[in-house]
């Protein structure tokens, strides 16, 4: 078995697994379930490897100090990290339990069979259960990274046996989110936000504060960080509104509302060449000269705006400070890094801050969760021994979450007269996608927490927002999926980290991969047309990776590509294709889309087919739902979404000013899984984001002969593109 | 505004609450009534998370003053199961896996229930119109549509 980072950090089997005296199995993980069904997959892994009924297995909610520290739930790493770690842990446990059973039953391990946690010596009446052997007792051994794991049949035998975890509670309303928690003596709280991120508080209105005080509400003021708390939730809501309206704000010079794409291309920046997916500490080479056999050079520019995570339930956190310990229930995807960041910001010992994961609403990325946890912590510290349930409002979430950054992407390609790409030149310009709180000596994580900007004091020193640092890892942020998987002989790839941008940004599902793949896959379509070759054939002509080819072919066949391909320009109906292997290292995904573009330039989503290879699949249903959800979310970004703002602040403050996809434009989505039994898991949660954008742009072009270069493809944008 | 004593009929039971009649119904349902299946998503009637049935009509309650609904029959997602068994709509959502994070789901279940109680064989356009007030961020839409079609196709709409 290859190296497991999670097991190296947490080698003890007891850190991953416990068997209760009743024979129930408790699984620890550092990854959180945000609706992507990781806990269902872990439940299936434990059931398959241990031969127990999945109903006996409980995957515990991560908590700092208890769960393994597996960093942030992000980057499509969960199956590869915690999935493989849990698989090794339960396989180790099985081998250990069989050894004990063989001794107890006085037989060979080979003669043992297991049925729902009961080990029997075959052909005899002799048996012993997991509970009898290890119930309530620590294993006291390390995870064996060479433990024998089961083949795929054991997993396929479980197909269809397990509903997604919690789904019955979800449909009956019994599923308890952080928003729904009630504890004795709990106060509700809201933060009173400034008009925008550069605004500061001159002062609250004394009469308002006095009136609220008289009504038993507590107003917390810490520099420009203002909050109000009280027993009655709606009174707190009204009080926060009243405090905002009557406060005196210094709005400064406001937000810089200049043209974002001009800023991306002209602001100060740092640049690196990217080779094999990694930024190099080397000078930026000159643009490629078209090679000798070049027949055509095509250069295009693509953009995507600031896009929000847009979770349906605004962020929330429950916090209580008992004078020493600060306990926070949070839907953060990064409980350990956020714990350190909060401890740093409040100058507390890390061990005195305890974070437990609770349920929040989904969105896939770094939304307001971490900031809400810190807001709640600041309020709870001011109100010792009073549990505080802090909720963000809809406007808080829309205007204050860290957005997925805007990007400008320039691609230039040289094509020969046989339809081969000879040279590929790709430059991406963006602010950072790395805005998550991280544990760091210079307190970067603490500085990244929203409230740190507004509090009076930052650890006794002037607050400075850390300049974004480049992610130099393979397929990090801006350069994620910048390196095409296609076989292009010459390539020049440049990452440009642009500074002094107006919005706070961080990780949104697929990071730079969404914009980069949109650009690459649009270019592939443009080049195919130039070469006079079918776009799917053109991709295959440039693809050597067999698994990629299989996925492309699987999606094209299921879609009926070619045979029923729309007649093209002008018919209104169009077909488009997009492909990527996420980070060139995770799941392969191809998306074929059919759209209809009406006379008003509105894009109607008809149907999509996803081809996916995620190696051996634990939960095919879970993977399928991830593919469908990814296509729908990416289609929403691509057709509808962009954050707007002016000098007075963010103007996308609700679902009318920031519309997303509704039920009137839902495509049929079909998923074809290319099976790869026995292969190590590949993360798939973000695989469809970029291919969907590419497929949609290509389908629109196929439908009406107008190519959209700028996300979102609103009717106005398509009409404008038609005029260009 | 002064608090008044209000009598609400929620999920078949009478609830007496003390509240300012201008308070949005959602705070009463989630607070004193303890019915946290009703979700607050926006407070602006834009996302559908807070849908409940009021006299059988699907209603977004995040802005509906509680004083307006006294005496009316209110049903929340908690009131759909019968004798502990999931309703046909809830069952179909489970069967189709029509939820990811699930935050928007109770509101959508309410909308689907209201539709199918009135119309046992809705067209695709009827279904889409009934769901139009509802947003989902995880992209569970295709499964939601499948679940509702399944109730209709399998003749389970009569028992909704």
Boltz contact constraints between the chains, C-beta under 6 A:
constraints:
  - contact:
      token1: [A, 35]
      token2: [B, 100]
      max_distance: 6.0
  - contact:
      token1: [A, 35]
      token2: [B, 101]
      max_distance: 6.0
  - contact:
      token1: [A, 35]
      token2: [B, 138]
      max_distance: 6.0
  - contact:
      token1: [A, 164]
      token2: [B, 97]
      max_distance: 6.0
  - contact:
      token1: [A, 167]
      token2: [B, 94]
      max_distance: 6.0
  - contact:
      token1: [A, 167]
      token2: [B, 99]
      max_distance: 6.0
  - contact:
      token1: [A, 168]
      token2: [B, 94]
      max_distance: 6.0
  - contact:
      token1: [A, 170]
      token2: [B, 99]
      max_distance: 6.0
  - contact:
      token1: [A, 170]
      token2: [B, 102]
      max_distance: 6.0
  - contact:
      token1: [A, 170]
      token2: [B, 105]
      max_distance: 6.0
  - contact:
      token1: [A, 171]
      token2: [B, 90]
      max_distance: 6.0
  - contact:
      token1: [A, 171]
      token2: [B, 93]
      max_distance: 6.0
  - contact:
      token1: [A, 171]
      token2: [B, 109]
      max_distance: 6.0
  - contact:
      token1: [A, 172]
      token2: [B, 81]
      max_distance: 6.0
  - contact:
      token1: [A, 173]
      token2: [B, 37]
      max_distance: 6.0
  - contact:
      token1: [A, 173]
      token2: [B, 77]
      max_distance: 6.0
  - contact:
      token1: [A, 173]
      token2: [B, 78]
      max_distance: 6.0
  - contact:
      token1: [A, 173]
      token2: [B, 106]
      max_distance: 6.0
  - contact:
      token1: [A, 175]
      token2: [B, 102]
      max_distance: 6.0
  - contact:
      token1: [A, 180]
      token2: [B, 36]
      max_distance: 6.0
  - contact:
      token1: [A, 233]
      token2: [B, 27]
      max_distance: 6.0
  - contact:
      token1: [A, 234]
      token2: [B, 23]
      max_distance: 6.0
  - contact:
      token1: [A, 234]
      token2: [B, 27]
      max_distance: 6.0
  - contact:
      token1: [A, 310]
      token2: [B, 137]
      max_distance: 6.0
  - contact:
      token1: [A, 311]
      token2: [B, 137]
      max_distance: 6.0
  - contact:
      token1: [A, 312]
      token2: [B, 41]
      max_distance: 6.0
  - contact:
      token1: [A, 312]
      token2: [B, 47]
      max_distance: 6.0
  - contact:
      token1: [A, 312]
      token2: [B, 49]
      max_distance: 6.0
  - contact:
      token1: [A, 312]
      token2: [B, 103]
      max_distance: 6.0
  - contact:
      token1: [A, 312]
      token2: [B, 104]
      max_distance: 6.0
  - contact:
      token1: [A, 312]
      token2: [B, 135]
      max_distance: 6.0
  - contact:
      token1: [A, 312]
      token2: [B, 137]
      max_distance: 6.0
  - contact:
      token1: [A, 313]
      token2: [B, 41]
      max_distance: 6.0
  - contact:
      token1: [A, 313]
      token2: [B, 103]
      max_distance: 6.0
  - contact:
      token1: [A, 361]
      token2: [B, 101]
      max_distance: 6.0
  - contact:
      token1: [A, 361]
      token2: [B, 103]
      max_distance: 6.0
  - contact:
      token1: [A, 362]
      token2: [B, 100]
      max_distance: 6.0
  - contact:
      token1: [A, 362]
      token2: [B, 101]
      max_distance: 6.0
  - contact:
      token1: [A, 362]
      token2: [B, 137]
      max_distance: 6.0
  - contact:
      token1: [A, 362]
      token2: [B, 138]
      max_distance: 6.0
  - contact:
      token1: [A, 363]
      token2: [B, 137]
      max_distance: 6.0
  - contact:
      token1: [A, 394]
      token2: [B, 42]
      max_distance: 6.0
  - contact:
      token1: [A, 394]
      token2: [B, 43]
      max_distance: 6.0
  - contact:
      token1: [A, 625]
      token2: [B, 97]
      max_distance: 6.0
  - contact:
      token1: [A, 628]
      token2: [B, 142]
      max_distance: 6.0
  - contact:
      token1: [A, 629]
      token2: [B, 100]
      max_distance: 6.0
  - contact:
      token1: [A, 629]
      token2: [B, 138]
      max_distance: 6.0
  - contact:
      token1: [A, 629]
      token2: [B, 139]
      max_distance: 6.0
  - contact:
      token1: [A, 632]
      token2: [B, 139]
      max_distance: 6.0
  - contact:
      token1: [A, 632]
      token2: [B, 141]
      max_distance: 6.0
  - contact:
      token1: [A, 633]
      token2: [B, 139]
      max_distance: 6.0
  - contact:
      token1: [A, 654]
      token2: [B, 44]
      max_distance: 6.0
  - contact:
      token1: [A, 654]
      token2: [B, 46]
      max_distance: 6.0
  - contact:
      token1: [A, 655]
      token2: [B, 46]
      max_distance: 6.0
  - contact:
      token1: [A, 655]
      token2: [B, 47]
      max_distance: 6.0
  - contact:
      token1: [A, 662]
      token2: [B, 132]
      max_distance: 6.0
  - contact:
      token1: [A, 663]
      token2: [B, 128]
      max_distance: 6.0
  - contact:
      token1: [A, 663]
      token2: [B, 131]
      max_distance: 6.0
  - contact:
      token1: [A, 663]
      token2: [B, 132]
      max_distance: 6.0
  - contact:
      token1: [A, 664]
      token2: [B, 128]
      max_distance: 6.0
  - contact:
      token1: [A, 666]
      token2: [B, 141]
      max_distance: 6.0
  - contact:
      token1: [A, 669]
      token2: [B, 142]
      max_distance: 6.0
